Amino acid sequence: MRPYLYALAALLAAAPAAATTYVMVADPVLADQAAVIAVVRVAEAKSAPVRETAATDYRVSVERLIQGRVPEGLLTVRVPGGIRPEGTSLAICGAPQLRPG
C-alpha cells in the first residue's frame, strides 16, 4: 500500500500550482507612480485583441483630469483579465471591472 501512496504523493507534488499574491499599497504611493489620474465615463467594454492572454479594453471619456495629460476624445484603457474572443476567460483578483455608463 505504501508504494502507491508514495507514487501518488510524487504525482501531486509534480502538478503545477497557481496562485495570486496581493500586496496592499497606500493610495499616495500609487498616485506618485501614476502617469495619469482621472475620473472617467466608460463608453464601451470589449475583449482586447491580444493573443498572449485575456484582457478587456474599456473606451472611456475623461470627465475630470486630476494628474497628467491625455489626448482629447475617447481613450482605451486595457485591463488584464476578461473573456477572449474564442471564449476562454481569465480572472485577475483585484483587477477592476467597469461597466458602461
N, CA and C of each residue as an Amber inpcrd file, in Angstrom:
protein
   303
   0.8160000  -1.1930000   0.0000000   0.0000000   0.0000000   0.0000000
   0.8630000   1.2630000   0.0000000   1.9590000   1.2540000   0.7330000
   2.8010000   2.4420000   0.8160000   3.4150000   2.8490000  -0.5180000
   3.8540000   1.9160000  -1.3740000   4.4060000   2.3550000  -2.6590000
   3.3900000   3.1800000  -3.4570000   2.1130000   2.8410000  -3.3730000
   1.0840000   3.5960000  -4.0840000   0.9340000   5.0080000  -3.5030000
   1.0530000   5.1030000  -2.1820000   0.9580000   6.4170000  -1.5580000
   2.1400000   7.2990000  -1.9530000   3.3210000   6.6930000  -2.0180000
   4.4900000   7.4550000  -2.4410000   4.3510000   7.9040000  -3.8920000
   3.8570000   7.0280000  -4.7360000   3.6510000   7.3750000  -6.1400000
   2.6150000   8.4890000  -6.2670000   1.5350000   8.3960000  -5.5060000
   0.5010000   9.4260000  -5.5290000   1.0630000  10.7590000  -5.0270000
   1.8440000  10.7130000  -3.9730000   2.4470000  11.9330000  -3.4330000
   3.3970000  12.5570000  -4.4560000   4.1560000  11.7310000  -5.1630000
   5.0750000  12.2410000  -6.1780000   4.3100000  12.8940000  -7.3220000
   3.1960000  12.3030000  -7.7330000   2.3810000  12.8890000  -8.8030000
   1.7850000  14.2190000  -8.3780000   1.2850000  14.2760000  -7.1580000
   0.6920000  15.5190000  -6.6740000   1.7370000  16.6160000  -6.5230000
   2.9230000  16.2540000  -6.1070000   3.9910000  17.2390000  -5.9440000
   4.4480000  17.7790000  -7.2910000   4.3190000  16.9970000  -8.3470000
   4.7550000  17.4220000  -9.6710000   3.7200000  18.2880000 -10.3770000
   2.4970000  18.3470000  -9.8710000   1.4480000  19.1340000 -10.5090000
   1.7610000  20.6250000 -10.3540000   1.5370000  21.4050000 -11.4170000
   1.8060000  22.8390000 -11.3120000   0.8250000  23.5090000 -10.3520000
   1.3080000  24.5150000  -9.6610000   0.4670000  25.2630000  -8.7250000
   0.2560000  26.6690000  -9.2770000  -0.8940000  27.2400000  -9.0200000
  -1.1900000  28.6000000  -9.4450000  -1.6810000  29.3870000  -8.2380000
  -1.2340000  30.6310000  -8.1520000  -1.6490000  31.4570000  -7.0220000
  -1.5250000  32.9200000  -7.4040000  -2.1980000  33.7520000  -6.6620000
  -2.1010000  35.1940000  -6.8250000  -1.6570000  35.7820000  -5.4930000
  -0.6880000  36.6760000  -5.5560000  -0.2290000  37.3600000  -4.3600000
  -0.5810000  38.8330000  -4.5020000  -1.1380000  39.4080000  -3.4590000
  -1.5420000  40.8110000  -3.4930000  -0.8760000  41.5350000  -2.3370000
  -0.1970000  42.6170000  -2.6550000   0.4390000  43.4340000  -1.6300000
  -0.2890000  44.7710000  -1.6080000  -0.8620000  45.1100000  -0.4620000
  -1.5880000  46.3630000  -0.3200000  -0.6160000  47.5350000  -0.3930000
  -0.9390000  48.5230000  -1.2270000  -0.1080000  49.7090000  -1.3900000
  -0.9610000  50.9230000  -1.0410000  -0.3960000  51.8610000  -0.3140000
  -1.1270000  53.0620000   0.0870000  -1.4530000  53.9240000  -1.1290000
  -2.5990000  54.5950000  -1.1080000  -3.0350000  55.4290000  -2.2260000
  -2.0180000  56.5040000  -2.6200000  -1.4070000  57.2230000  -1.6780000
  -0.4250000  58.2360000  -2.0870000   0.7600000  57.6410000  -2.8590000
   1.1650000  56.4380000  -2.5060000   2.2670000  55.7760000  -3.2180000
   1.8350000  55.4490000  -4.6400000   0.6210000  54.9200000  -4.7950000
   0.1020000  54.6320000  -6.1320000  -0.0150000  55.9120000  -6.9550000
  -0.5020000  56.9820000  -6.3480000  -0.6590000  58.2560000  -7.0600000
   0.6850000  58.7900000  -7.5390000   1.7240000  58.6470000  -6.7210000
   3.0620000  59.1050000  -7.1240000   3.5760000  58.3260000  -8.3290000
   3.1730000  57.0760000  -8.4840000   3.6410000  56.2280000  -9.5770000
   2.8030000  56.3700000 -10.8470000   1.6180000  56.9590000 -10.7380000
   0.6910000  57.0250000 -11.8680000   1.0300000  58.1780000 -12.8090000
   1.0520000  57.8880000 -14.1030000   1.2570000  58.9320000 -15.1030000
  -0.0050000  59.7680000 -15.2630000  -1.1720000  59.1140000 -15.1230000
  -2.4540000  59.8010000 -15.2910000  -3.4140000  59.3380000 -14.2120000
  -4.1390000  60.3010000 -13.6400000  -5.2450000  60.0090000 -12.7320000
  -6.4240000  60.8280000 -13.2330000  -7.5610000  60.1690000 -13.4460000
  -8.7190000  60.8700000 -13.9920000 -10.0060000  60.2160000 -13.5410000
 -11.0580000  61.0030000 -13.5390000 -12.4160000  60.4910000 -13.3760000
 -12.9360000  60.3100000 -14.7940000 -13.3940000  59.0950000 -15.1050000
 -13.7950000  58.7990000 -16.4860000 -15.2090000  58.2400000 -16.5350000
 -15.7870000  58.2980000 -17.7310000 -17.0690000  57.6540000 -18.0050000
 -16.7950000  56.5790000 -19.0540000 -17.2300000  55.3510000 -18.7440000
 -16.9930000  54.2200000 -19.6410000 -18.0470000  54.2330000 -20.7450000
 -17.5770000  54.2620000 -21.9870000 -18.4780000  54.2420000 -23.1380000
 -18.7050000  52.8230000 -23.6420000 -17.6690000  51.9780000 -23.5390000
 -17.7540000  50.6400000 -24.1260000 -16.7500000  49.7130000 -23.4480000
 -17.1070000  48.4520000 -23.3490000 -16.2030000  47.4200000 -22.8380000
 -16.2310000  46.2530000 -23.8130000 -15.0350000  45.7660000 -24.2170000
 -14.9820000  44.6210000 -25.1240000 -13.6720000  43.8650000 -24.9340000
 -13.6420000  42.6430000 -25.4210000 -12.4230000  41.8300000 -25.3480000
 -11.3060000  42.5050000 -26.1260000 -10.1160000  42.5170000 -25.5340000
  -8.9640000  43.1230000 -26.2040000  -8.4090000  42.1690000 -27.2570000
  -7.9590000  42.6980000 -28.3830000  -7.4150000  41.8500000 -29.4450000
  -5.9530000  41.4810000 -29.1900000  -5.7060000  40.7260000 -28.1290000
  -4.3470000  40.2790000 -27.8100000  -4.3090000  38.7600000 -27.8410000
  -3.1800000  38.2080000 -28.2040000  -3.0570000  36.7510000 -28.3070000
  -2.4810000  36.1200000 -27.0520000  -1.6560000  36.8610000 -26.3260000
  -0.9280000  36.2790000 -25.1980000  -1.8390000  35.8650000 -24.0530000
  -2.8250000  36.6930000 -23.7350000  -3.6670000  36.4390000 -22.5750000
  -4.9960000  37.1550000 -22.7570000  -5.9250000  36.9050000 -21.8740000
  -7.2160000  37.5940000 -21.9340000  -7.0790000  38.9800000 -21.3010000
  -7.6940000  39.9560000 -21.9440000  -7.7100000  41.3160000 -21.4250000
  -8.9990000  41.9860000 -21.8990000  -9.3650000  43.0640000 -21.2250000
 -10.5640000  43.8150000 -21.5800000 -10.1720000  45.2430000 -21.9080000
 -10.6590000  45.7460000 -23.0400000 -10.4490000  47.1350000 -23.4250000
 -11.6780000  47.9380000 -23.0430000 -11.4580000  49.0250000 -22.3250000
 -12.5320000  49.9550000 -21.9740000 -12.2920000  51.2480000 -22.7280000
 -13.2970000  51.7100000 -23.4790000 -13.2350000  53.0120000 -24.1450000
 -13.8490000  54.0090000 -23.1700000 -13.0670000  55.0240000 -22.7920000
 -13.5060000  55.9580000 -21.7600000 -13.3410000  57.3970000 -22.2340000
 -14.1830000  58.2710000 -21.6860000 -14.0120000  59.7140000 -21.8820000
 -13.6560000  60.3140000 -20.5260000 -12.7450000  61.2610000 -20.5410000
 -12.2850000  61.8880000 -19.3070000 -13.2840000  62.9660000 -18.8970000
 -13.8100000  62.8330000 -17.6900000 -14.7040000  63.8500000 -17.1470000
 -13.9450000  64.8750000 -16.3220000 -12.8910000  64.4120000 -15.6220000
 -12.0780000  65.3230000 -14.8190000 -10.6620000  64.7650000 -14.7430000
  -9.7080000  65.5390000 -15.1780000  -8.3010000  65.1470000 -15.1270000
  -7.7060000  65.6440000 -13.8170000  -7.1420000  64.7220000 -13.0550000
  -6.5670000  65.0610000 -11.7510000  -5.0490000  65.2100000 -11.8380000
  -4.4280000  64.3400000 -12.6370000  -2.9660000  64.3560000 -12.7580000
  -2.5810000  63.8760000 -14.1450000  -1.5740000  64.5100000 -14.7390000
  -1.0620000  64.0790000 -16.0290000  -1.7430000  64.7640000 -17.1940000
  -1.4690000  64.2490000 -18.3920000  -2.0460000  64.7820000 -19.6290000
  -2.5420000  63.6240000 -20.4820000  -3.6580000  63.8600000 -21.1560000
  -4.2220000  62.8580000 -22.0700000  -4.7290000  63.5660000 -23.3240000
  -4.7490000  62.8680000 -24.4580000  -5.3150000  63.4760000 -25.6650000
  -6.8280000  63.6100000 -25.5330000  -7.4100000  64.5020000 -26.3150000
  -8.8630000  64.6720000 -26.2870000  -9.5320000  63.5030000 -26.9780000
 -10.8010000  63.2900000 -26.6480000 -11.5740000  62.2160000 -27.2570000
 -11.5660000  60.9640000 -26.3930000 -12.0690000  59.8730000 -26.9770000
 -12.1230000  58.6030000 -26.2460000 -10.7360000  57.9930000 -26.1250000
 -10.4700000  57.4260000 -24.9640000  -9.2110000  56.7370000 -24.6970000
  -9.5070000  55.2630000 -24.4880000  -8.5190000  54.4060000 -24.7260000
  -8.6540000  52.9820000 -24.4490000  -7.8170000  52.6410000 -23.2300000
  -8.4530000  52.0260000 -22.2430000  -7.7730000  51.5430000 -21.0490000
  -7.8460000  50.0230000 -21.0870000  -6.7010000  49.3560000 -21.1370000
  -6.6470000  47.8890000 -21.1860000  -6.3870000  47.3490000 -19.7920000
  -7.2550000  46.4280000 -19.3690000  -7.1530000  45.8180000 -18.0450000
  -6.9430000  44.3180000 -18.2210000  -5.9570000  43.7170000 -17.5350000
  -5.7610000  42.2760000 -17.6420000  -6.9760000  41.5090000 -17.1360000
  -7.2700000  40.4070000 -17.7890000  -8.4020000  39.5700000 -17.4040000
  -9.6060000  39.8450000 -18.2790000 -10.4920000  38.8710000 -18.3220000
 -11.7000000  39.0040000 -19.1340000 -11.9410000  37.7610000 -19.9550000
 -12.7080000  37.9310000 -21.0110000 -13.0400000  36.8080000 -21.8920000
 -12.4110000  37.0590000 -23.2550000 -11.6410000  36.0930000 -23.7420000
 -11.0280000  36.1990000 -25.0580000 -12.0840000  35.9650000 -26.1270000
 -11.8350000  36.4410000 -27.3440000 -12.8290000  36.2830000 -28.4090000
 -13.2590000  34.8390000 -28.6560000 -12.3760000  33.8690000 -28.4450000
 -12.7600000  32.4640000 -28.6720000 -13.4840000  31.8460000 -27.4840000
 -13.6400000  32.6230000 -26.3760000 -14.4560000  32.1530000 -25.2640000
 -13.7090000  31.7800000 -24.0060000 -12.3900000  31.6050000 -24.0440000
 -11.6660000  31.2990000 -22.8110000 -11.5950000  32.5610000 -21.9580000
 -11.4950000  32.3700000 -20.6620000 -11.5010000  33.5360000 -19.7820000
 -10.3600000  33.4800000 -18.7820000 -10.0630000  34.6390000 -18.2090000
  -9.0310000  34.7630000 -17.2010000  -9.5240000  35.7500000 -16.1610000
  -9.5300000  35.3450000 -14.9070000  -9.9300000  36.2260000 -13.8130000
  -8.6840000  36.6670000 -13.0610000  -8.5410000  37.9600000 -12.8860000
  -7.4220000  38.5240000 -12.1300000  -8.0030000  39.1400000 -10.8580000
  -7.6750000  38.5600000  -9.7230000  -8.1780000  39.0870000  -8.4580000
  -7.6580000  40.5100000  -8.2520000  -8.5430000  41.4190000  -7.9530000
  -8.1650000  42.8030000  -7.7190000  -8.2060000  43.6890000  -8.9450000
  -8.3270000  43.1030000 -10.1500000  -8.4030000  43.9310000 -11.3570000
  -9.7970000  44.5690000 -11.4290000  -9.8650000  45.8330000 -11.8370000
 -11.1780000  46.4820000 -11.9040000 -12.0460000  45.8910000 -13.0160000
 -13.3330000  45.8760000 -12.7810000 -14.3280000  45.5030000 -13.7850000
 -15.2670000  46.6860000 -13.9160000 -15.2290000  47.3450000 -15.0510000
 -16.0030000  48.5570000 -15.2550000 -17.2200000  48.2690000 -16.1190000
 -18.2340000  49.1200000 -15.9870000 -19.4550000  48.9850000 -16.7900000
 -19.7150000  50.3000000 -17.5170000 -20.2210000  50.2130000 -18.7350000
 -20.5600000  51.4530000 -19.4450000 -21.6070000  52.2470000 -18.6660000
 -21.4770000  53.5670000 -18.7390000 -22.4550000  54.4240000 -18.0930000
 -21.8730000  55.4730000 -17.2140000
